[in-house]
């Protein structure tokens, strides 16, 4: 019988090590759960979260409700609209065509869509569409976007009406995020496959890797366990406007999925199930502004970690829904968050949650989430007065140990101003717009919005002064130029 003490030590370590790992995972999960519940309590999240390491799920849980009318809870298998995460799948379908020799990434729109206007179609390449460097605008920024959303279109009809406007810049000169470009890519996929995009997606990706709870949302389809989307603004939940998702958003953001299915997508990108290793590299190769093909890629050394992190990520935003995938390649970590509440006037993505979760699973320090100052100020105004709200804001701004999040953006105050206008609170709105100009004195948009509100209140001289100030900050502000011409009869420079 052996009496070697090292044998017992090895056995002890072999038994103890998995126990220690399990205890560490449990502690991390408790921290994550506490963190997310704080976001939920602050009305900053409702949805489902999945975290995986090396392909193994270490955390998966739903928070909040999938349907507020019936008080149905979100679960791990709830289906959510994923918005622009769809772009990764569109890019994959294009690269599959490239791998088969059916499309040239340096080819042009007109090579594959003969009906597209030739003066642009012969200049813009497939690569430029994929990398948002086409020079095309974005139909999502149109003033009539929400009217467009209510109508039925074929891809050709939609492209000819809304994706064929004049170029904003020459192709290849700069990065400009464009849903129009990815809509066009969807139409090209349909043309080359001779099938609807939804069928190509299912056959070429979803069925291959077993994403059985994902697909393109169709107009009349009833989906089991699908979450409803909600807008949240200053403590009040509302239903979002109707959107004909497949006809209008299409290959740019028309998918739904579960967190579990998106983990299958994550894992497939480490294999050659969908694409060769060589062509997968194109999917992740960063172009302008670190945007690859349907994916943002960033490589950085994070203080406190012994390795250089390689992140591929993307966010999604569709009315009533928010989504994010963060993939860290070195450690093969995945953070997948799908939400069914779209906050108004606050962060439009889920980065604050994903960043803090990444810190927890990698043993880094992080700050506890706080209510954003604009949200707190808005509640003071709506329950009391604008004077009370602004006084509260200025007092909190001077505090050393701040109780509120002060990552203030010009757009947040702007949003509050227009919200107050819509509520018929003109004096309060004017005070907020004016505050915005003092907090962001170099923002042409802040002065433009203040001028617009002053004009609506009949304070014409003050309106003219602020339109002029806006023009000095941005000589290309067409709205200010047009309003000045209308109010003064002149187009002279300020």
C-alpha positions in Angstrom: 0.0 0.0 0.0 1.5 3.4 -1.0 2.1 6.0 1.7 3.2 8.7 -0.8 1.7 12.0 0.7 1.8 13.7 -2.7 -0.8 11.2 -3.9 -3.3 12.4 -1.3 -2.5 16.0 -2.0 -3.2 15.6 -5.7 -6.5 13.8 -5.0 -7.4 16.6 -2.5 -6.7 19.3 -5.1 -8.5 17.4 -7.8 -11.7 17.2 -5.6 -11.4 20.7 -4.2 -10.7 22.6 -7.4 -14.2 22.1 -9.0 -15.8 23.0 -5.7 -13.8 26.2 -5.6 -14.9 27.1 -9.2 -18.5 26.3 -8.4 -18.3 28.6 -5.3 -16.7 31.4 -7.4 -19.5 31.0 -10.1 -22.2 31.2 -7.4 -20.7 34.4 -6.0 -20.5 36.0 -9.4 -24.1 35.0 -10.1 -25.2 36.5 -6.9 -23.4 39.8 -7.8 -24.9 39.8 -11.3 -28.4 39.1 -10.0 -28.1 41.9 -7.4 -26.7 44.3 -10.1 -29.5 43.6 -12.6 -32.2 43.9 -9.9 -30.9 47.3 -9.2 -31.3 48.3 -12.9 -34.8 46.8 -12.7 -35.7 48.8 -9.6 -34.4 52.0 -11.3 -36.8 51.2 -14.2 -33.8 50.8 -16.5 -34.2 47.2 -17.5 -36.8 44.5 -18.3 -35.8 41.5 -20.2 -33.5 38.4 -20.2 -29.8 38.0 -19.7 -27.5 35.1 -20.6 -23.8 34.8 -19.8 -21.5 32.1 -21.1 -17.9 31.1 -20.7 -16.3 28.8 -23.3 -19.7 28.0 -24.6 -21.1 26.9 -21.2 -24.0 28.9 -19.8 -23.1 30.2 -16.3 -26.0 32.6 -15.9 -29.5 32.8 -17.5 -32.4 34.7 -16.1 -35.4 36.8 -17.0 -36.4 40.0 -15.2 -39.5 42.2 -15.3 -42.5 41.3 -17.5 -42.9 40.2 -21.0 -46.5 41.5 -21.1 -47.6 44.3 -18.8 -51.3 43.9 -19.7 -51.3 40.3 -18.3 -48.3 40.6 -16.0 -46.5 37.7 -17.7 -42.8 37.4 -16.6 -39.8 37.3 -18.8 -38.0 34.0 -18.9 -34.9 32.4 -20.4 -37.0 31.3 -23.5 -38.9 34.6 -24.1 -38.6 35.8 -27.7 -37.6 39.4 -28.3 -37.2 41.6 -31.3 -33.4 42.1 -31.7 -33.3 45.1 -34.0 -29.9 45.7 -35.6 -28.4 42.5 -34.3 -30.0 41.3 -37.5 -27.2 43.0 -39.5 -24.7 40.3 -38.4 -26.9 37.6 -40.0 -27.4 39.7 -43.2 -23.6 40.1 -43.4 -23.1 36.3 -42.9 -25.6 35.6 -45.8 -23.6 38.0 -48.1 -20.3 36.3 -47.1 -21.8 32.9 -47.9 -22.7 34.2 -51.4 -19.1 35.5 -51.7 -17.7 32.1 -50.6 -19.8 30.5 -53.3 -18.5 32.9 -55.9 -22.0 34.4 -56.5 -21.1 37.9 -55.3 -18.1 40.2 -55.5 -17.5 42.4 -52.4 -16.0 45.0 -54.8 -19.0 44.6 -57.1 -21.7 47.4 -57.2 -25.3 47.6 -56.3 -26.3 47.8 -60.0 -24.5 44.5 -60.7 -27.2 42.7 -58.6 -30.2 45.1 -58.6 -30.7 46.3 -62.2 -33.6 48.5 -61.2 -31.5 50.6 -58.8 -30.7 54.2 -60.0 -27.5 53.9 -62.1 -25.7 57.1 -61.0 -25.4 55.7 -57.5 -25.7 52.0 -58.1 -22.6 51.9 -60.3 -20.5 53.7 -57.6 -21.5 52.0 -54.3 -19.9 48.6 -53.6 -21.1 45.6 -51.5 -18.2 46.2 -49.2 -19.2 49.7 -48.6 -22.8 48.7 -47.8 -21.5 46.1 -45.3 -19.2 48.6 -43.6 -21.5 51.6 -43.6 -19.1 53.6 -45.8 -21.5 53.8 -48.8 -22.3 57.5 -48.5 -26.0 56.6 -48.4 -28.3 58.2 -45.7 -30.5 56.3 -43.3 -34.2 56.0 -44.0 -34.7 55.7 -40.2 -33.8 59.4 -39.8 -36.5 60.6 -42.2 -39.1 63.0 -40.7 -41.9 60.8 -42.1 -40.4 57.5 -40.9 -43.3 56.6 -38.6 -45.8 57.2 -41.4 -43.7 54.9 -43.7 -43.8 52.2 -41.0 -47.5 51.7 -41.4 -47.5 50.7 -45.1 -46.9 47.5 -46.9 -44.0 47.4 -49.5 -42.1 44.9 -51.6 -38.3 45.3 -51.2 -38.1 46.8 -54.6 -40.9 49.4 -53.8 -39.2 50.3 -50.6 -35.8 50.7 -52.1 -37.0 52.8 -55.0 -38.9 55.1 -52.6 -36.6 55.4 -49.6 -33.2 53.9 -50.2 -32.4 55.6 -53.5 -32.0 59.3 -52.4 -28.9 61.3 -53.3 -25.6 60.4 -51.6 -24.6 62.3 -48.5 -20.9 61.8 -49.3 -18.9 60.1 -51.9 -18.7 56.3 -51.3 -15.8 55.2 -49.2 -15.0 58.6 -47.6 -16.5 58.2 -44.2 -18.5 56.0 -41.9 -22.2 56.7 -41.6 -24.5 54.1 -40.1 -27.1 53.2 -42.6 -30.1 51.0 -42.3 -30.7 51.7 -46.0 -27.5 49.9 -46.9 -28.5 46.8 -45.1 -32.0 46.9 -46.6 -30.4 46.9 -50.0 -28.2 43.9 -49.0 -31.3 42.0 -48.1 -32.8 42.6 -51.5 -29.5 41.5 -53.1 -29.7 38.2 -51.1 -33.3 37.6 -52.3 -32.3 38.3 -55.9 -29.3 36.0 -55.9 -31.0 33.2 -54.0 -34.4 33.6 -55.8 -36.1 33.2 -52.4 -37.5 35.6 -49.7 -34.9 36.8 -47.2 -36.8 35.0 -44.4 -36.4 31.6 -46.1 -32.8 32.1 -46.9 -32.0 33.1 -43.3 -33.8 30.0 -42.0 -32.2 27.6 -44.5 -28.7 28.9 -44.5 -28.2 29.9 -40.8 -31.0 29.1 -38.4 -31.7 25.5 -39.3 -28.0 24.8 -39.7 -27.1 25.8 -36.1 -30.4 24.9 -34.5 -31.8 28.4 -33.8 -35.3 27.0 -33.6 -36.7 30.0 -31.7 -35.6 32.7 -34.0 -36.6 34.2 -37.4 -37.9 37.2 -39.2 -41.1 38.6 -37.7 -43.9 38.4 -40.2 -46.9 40.7 -40.2 -49.6 38.3 -39.2 -47.6 35.6 -37.6 -48.4 34.6 -34.0 -45.3 33.7 -32.0 -45.4 31.7 -28.8 -43.7 33.3 -25.8 -43.0 36.6 -27.6 -42.5 39.6 -25.4 -44.4 42.9 -26.0 -42.4 46.0 -26.3 -42.9 49.2 -24.3 -41.6 52.7 -24.2 -40.8 54.3 -20.8 -40.5 58.0 -20.3 -40.2 59.7 -17.0 -41.9 56.9 -15.0 -44.7 56.2 -17.5 -45.0 53.1 -19.7 -46.7 53.4 -23.1 -47.1 51.2 -26.1 -44.8 52.0 -29.1 -46.1 53.0 -32.5 -46.9 50.2 -34.9 -44.2 49.2 -37.3 -44.5 46.8 -40.3 -41.3 45.1 -39.4 -40.6 42.8 -42.3 -41.6 45.4 -45.0 -39.9 48.4 -43.5 -37.0 47.2 -41.4 -36.3 43.9 -43.2 -32.7 42.8 -43.4 -31.5 45.8 -41.3 -33.3 44.7 -38.1 -36.4 42.6 -38.6 -35.4 39.5 -36.5 -36.6 38.0 -33.2 -34.6 35.6 -31.1 -34.1 34.2 -27.6 -30.9 34.5 -25.6 -30.3 30.8 -25.9 -30.5 30.9 -29.7 -28.1 33.8 -29.8 -25.6 31.8 -27.8 -25.8 29.2 -30.6 -25.0 32.0 -33.0 -22.0 33.0 -30.8 -20.7 29.4 -30.8 -21.1 28.9 -34.5 -18.8 31.9 -35.1 -15.9 29.9 -33.5 -16.5 27.1 -36.1 -16.7 26.6 -39.8 -20.4 25.5 -39.7 -21.5 28.6 -41.6 -18.4 30.0 -43.3 -14.7 29.1 -43.8 -12.2 30.3 -41.3 -10.7 32.6 -44.0 -14.0 34.3 -44.8 -15.0 34.5 -41.1 -12.0 36.8 -40.7 -13.7 39.2 -43.1 -16.8 39.3 -40.8 -14.6 40.6 -37.9 -12.1 42.7 -39.8 -12.6 46.3 -38.7 -13.0 49.1 -41.2 -13.8 52.8 -40.5 -14.8 53.5 -36.9 -13.9 49.9 -36.0 -17.0 48.6 -37.8 -16.5 45.3 -39.5 -19.4 43.6 -41.3 -22.5 43.8 -39.1 -20.2 43.8 -36.1 -18.2 46.3 -34.1 -14.7 45.1 -33.3 -12.4 46.5 -30.6 -9.1 45.3 -29.3 -7.9 46.8 -26.0 -5.8 46.2 -22.9 -8.1 46.5 -19.8 -6.3 47.5 -16.6 -6.4 44.5 -14.2 -6.6 41.8 -16.8 -3.6 39.7 -17.8 -4.7 39.5 -21.5 -5.6 41.8 -24.3 -9.4 41.7 -24.8 -10.8 41.3 -28.3 -14.5 42.4 -28.3 -17.0 41.9 -31.1 -20.3 43.5 -30.3 -23.4 45.2 -31.6 -26.5 46.8 -30.1 -30.0 46.7 -31.4 -32.9 49.2 -31.0 -36.4 48.8 -32.4 -39.5 50.5 -31.0 -40.1 49.0 -27.5 -37.0 46.8 -27.6 -33.3 46.9 -26.9 -30.6 44.3 -27.4 -26.8 43.7 -27.2 -24.3 40.9 -27.8 -20.8 41.3 -26.4 -18.3 38.5 -27.3 -14.8 38.5 -25.9 -12.7 36.2 -28.0 -9.6 35.6 -25.8 -11.6 34.0 -23.0 -14.6 33.1 -25.2 -17.0 35.0 -23.0 -20.5 36.0 -24.2 -22.9 38.5 -22.7 -26.3 38.5 -24.3 -29.0 40.9 -23.2 -32.5 41.3 -24.7 -34.9 43.8 -23.3 -38.5 44.9 -23.9 -38.4 48.4 -22.6 -37.1 51.3 -24.5 -36.3 54.2 -22.2 -37.0 57.7 -23.5 -34.5 60.4 -22.7 -32.0 57.9 -21.3 -29.4 55.5 -22.6 -30.7 53.9 -25.9 -28.6 50.8 -25.4 -27.7 48.2 -22.8 -24.0 48.9 -22.6 -24.2 50.1 -18.9 -25.5 46.7 -17.9 -23.2 44.6 -20.1 -20.1 46.6 -19.1 -20.7 46.0 -15.4 -21.5 42.3 -15.9 -18.1 42.0 -17.8 -16.4 43.6 -14.8 -18.0 41.1 -12.4 -17.1 38.0 -14.4 -13.5 39.2 -14.7 -13.0 40.3 -11.2 -12.9 44.0 -11.9 -14.3 46.9 -9.9 -17.4 48.6 -11.1 -19.8 51.4 -9.9 -23.2 50.6 -8.7 -25.9 51.8 -11.0 -27.7 55.1 -10.2 -30.8 56.9 -11.4 -29.8 59.4 -14.1 -30.0 63.0 -13.1 -32.3 63.9 -16.0 -34.8 61.3 -15.0 -34.7 62.5 -11.4 -35.1 66.1 -12.4 -38.0 65.3 -14.8 -39.9 63.6 -11.9 -39.4 66.7 -9.8 -40.7 68.9 -12.6 -43.7 66.7 -13.4 -44.7 66.3 -9.7 -43.8 69.9 -8.7 -42.4 72.7 -10.8 -39.7 73.4 -13.4 -38.0 75.8 -10.9 -37.9 73.0 -8.3 -36.4 70.6 -10.9 -33.7 72.9 -12.1 -32.8 73.9 -8.6 -32.5 70.3 -7.7 -30.3 69.6 -10.7 -27.9 72.5 -9.9 -27.6 71.5 -6.2 -26.9 67.8 -7.1 -24.3 68.9 -9.7 -22.3 70.6 -6.9 -22.3 67.5 -4.7 -19.0 65.6 -4.3 -20.6 62.2 -3.6 -23.2 62.2 -6.2 -26.4 60.2 -5.7 -27.3 60.3 -9.4 -25.6 59.4 -12.7 -24.3 62.6 -14.4 -23.3 61.2 -17.8 -25.4 64.1 -19.2 -26.0 64.4 -22.9 -27.4 67.4 -24.8 -30.0 65.1 -26.4 -31.4 64.1 -23.0 -32.4 67.7 -22.0 -33.6 68.2 -25.5 -35.9 65.2 -25.3 -37.3 66.5 -22.0 -38.0 69.9 -23.5 -40.0 68.4 -26.3 -41.8 66.1 -23.9 -42.9 69.0 -21.8 -44.0 70.8 -25.0 -46.1 67.8 -25.9 -47.7 67.9 -22.4 -48.7 71.6 -22.9 -46.1 72.8 -20.4 -44.6 75.6 -22.6 -43.0 77.7 -19.8 -41.3 74.6 -18.3 -40.1 73.5 -21.8 -38.6 76.9 -22.5 -36.7 76.7 -19.2 -35.3 73.3 -20.0 -34.3 74.3 -23.5 -32.5 77.4 -22.1 -30.8 75.2 -19.5 -29.6 73.1 -22.3 -27.9 76.0 -24.0 -26.1 77.0 -20.8 -25.0 73.4 -20.2 -23.9 72.8 -23.8 -22.9 76.2 -25.1 -21.2 74.7 -28.2 -24.2 72.7 -29.3 -25.9 74.2 -32.4 -28.8 71.8 -31.9 -29.5 73.1 -28.4 -29.8 76.6 -29.7 -31.9 75.5 -32.6 -34.4 73.7 -30.4 -34.6 76.6 -28.0 -35.2 79.0 -30.9 -37.9 76.7 -32.2 -39.7 76.7 -28.8 -39.3 80.4 -28.5 -40.9 80.9 -32.0 -43.8 78.6 -31.0 -44.3 80.8 -27.9 -44.4 84.0 -29.9 -41.1 85.3 -28.6 -39.8 86.1 -32.1 -36.9 88.4 -31.4 -35.4 85.9 -28.9 -36.1 83.1 -31.4 -34.2 85.0 -34.2 -31.2 85.5 -31.9 -31.0 81.8 -31.0 -31.4 80.7 -34.6 -28.4 83.0 -35.4 -26.4 81.6 -32.6 -27.1 78.1 -33.9 -25.9 79.1 -37.4 -22.6 80.4 -36.0 -22.0 77.0 -34.5 -23.1 75.1 -37.5 -23.2 77.0 -40.8 -24.9 74.0 -42.5 -27.9 74.1 -40.2 -30.6 74.2 -42.9 -33.5 74.4 -40.4 -32.2 77.5 -38.8 -31.5 79.1 -42.2 -35.0 78.4 -43.4 -36.6 79.7 -40.2 -34.5 82.9 -40.3 -35.5 83.5 -43.8 -39.2 83.1 -42.9 -38.9 85.3 -39.8 -36.7 88.0 -41.1 -37.0 87.8 -44.9 -33.2 87.5 -45.3 -30.7 84.8 -45.7 -27.7 86.8 -44.6 -25.1 85.1 -42.5 -25.3 85.7 -38.7 
